Amino acid sequence: MATSQPTVPPRLLEKLLSGIALAYGLTITTGFWISIAPHQSMWPFPGLYFIEVVFLPALLAFSVFRGSPQRARIASLSAGCVSVFSILGAMSVGLAYIPLVLLALVMAAVGRLVTRETLAQCAAFFVGSAALQALGMLFLVSVA
């Protein structure tokens, strides 16, 4: 039988940053969706990417408010994925998501201090998620 890890109570700063990240991601993505949808098809691309950049901050906020001991890793994973989206989409909407990357990195740093994660663990999640995101995006674009 698996045992669950104890929750680590979130700090007010973590709650505030996760709320800001979620609100920013949802607002900017909704604005882009509304402005782009009348001019081009949104499915499958860029719709899938837009869903992802809303889902990741939502997952991060959920992990913070739940007090997950894994929230520094989730923040690192979110920062890695969204940073690749920002870089590869820099010629269109990607640069607008840089504040979301920065918020996730700050949350990873704060979460790392609270949950006692090592820098190497968080860096591994950031680099690993960024690499998988880049490979996935390039593969999907090549077959679409």
TAHUWO-V981129 format. One record per residue. N is the residue number from 1. RES is the residue in one small letter. OMEGA is omega in whole degrees, 0 to 359 (NA if undefined). D_FIRST is the distance of its C-alpha to the first C-alpha in Angstrom with 2 decimals. Layout:
BEGIN
n = <N;N>
res = <RES;RES>
omega = <OMEGA;OMEGA>
d_first = <D_FIRST;D_FIRST>
END
This chain:
BEGIN
n = <1;2;3;4;5;6;7;8;9;10;11;12;13;14;15;16;17;18;19;20;21;22;23;24;25;26;27;28;29;30;31;32;33;34;35;36;37;38;39;40;41;42;43;44;45;46;47;48;49;50;51;52;53;54;55;56;57;58;59;60;61;62;63;64;65;66;67;68;69;70;71;72;73;74;75;76;77;78;79;80;81;82;83;84;85;86;87;88;89;90;91;92;93;94;95;96;97;98;99;100;101;102;103;104;105;106;107;108;109;110;111;112;113;114;115;116;117;118;119;120;121;122;123;124;125;126;127;128;129;130;131;132;133;134;135;136;137;138;139;140;141;142;143;144>
res = <m;a;t;s;q;p;t;v;p;p;r;l;l;e;k;l;l;s;g;i;a;l;a;y;g;l;t;i;t;t;g;f;w;i;s;i;a;p;h;q;s;m;w;p;f;p;g;l;y;f;i;e;v;v;f;l;p;a;l;l;a;f;s;v;f;r;g;s;p;q;r;a;r;i;a;s;l;s;a;g;c;v;s;v;f;s;i;l;g;a;m;s;v;g;l;a;y;i;p;l;v;l;l;a;l;v;m;a;a;v;g;r;l;v;t;r;e;t;l;a;q;c;a;a;f;f;v;g;s;a;a;l;q;a;l;g;m;l;f;l;v;s;v;a>
omega = <181;176;180;178;180;178;177;184;181;175;179;179;179;179;181;181;180;176;178;180;180;180;180;180;180;182;183;180;177;178;178;181;181;183;183;187;179;186;180;176;181;185;1;180;10;183;180;180;179;177;180;183;169;181;184;176;177;177;179;179;178;181;178;183;176;181;182;176;180;189;176;177;179;177;178;178;179;180;179;181;183;178;177;176;180;182;182;179;185;181;177;186;188;183;179;182;178;176;177;177;180;177;180;178;177;179;176;179;179;180;178;179;183;186;178;174;176;178;180;179;181;178;179;178;179;183;180;180;178;180;179;178;180;179;180;180;180;178;182;179;182;180;182;NA>
d_first = <0.00;3.79;6.50;9.72;12.93;15.68;18.50;21.82;24.76;27.12;30.72;33.60;34.72;31.45;31.73;35.38;34.98;32.21;34.42;37.41;35.62;34.45;37.92;39.70;37.70;38.12;41.79;42.91;41.16;42.58;45.98;45.89;44.74;47.57;50.14;49.19;48.40;52.07;53.16;50.62;47.79;44.43;42.31;40.61;41.84;41.91;39.86;36.58;37.07;37.96;34.81;32.80;34.67;33.97;30.29;29.53;31.02;29.33;25.90;26.95;28.20;25.06;22.94;25.54;25.87;22.13;22.07;19.70;19.45;19.98;23.31;25.52;24.06;24.52;28.04;28.79;27.65;29.81;32.73;32.61;32.63;35.31;37.42;37.78;38.69;41.24;42.75;42.99;44.21;46.61;49.65;48.57;46.04;43.75;45.50;44.83;41.11;41.67;41.25;37.79;36.96;38.41;36.45;33.16;34.20;35.09;31.78;30.00;32.17;31.59;27.86;27.77;29.51;27.30;23.89;25.17;24.67;27.09;30.01;29.15;25.75;27.52;30.42;28.28;26.75;30.32;31.93;29.27;29.30;33.09;33.47;31.32;33.16;36.50;35.81;34.55;37.54;40.04;38.70;38.78;42.26;43.53;42.52;43.56>
END
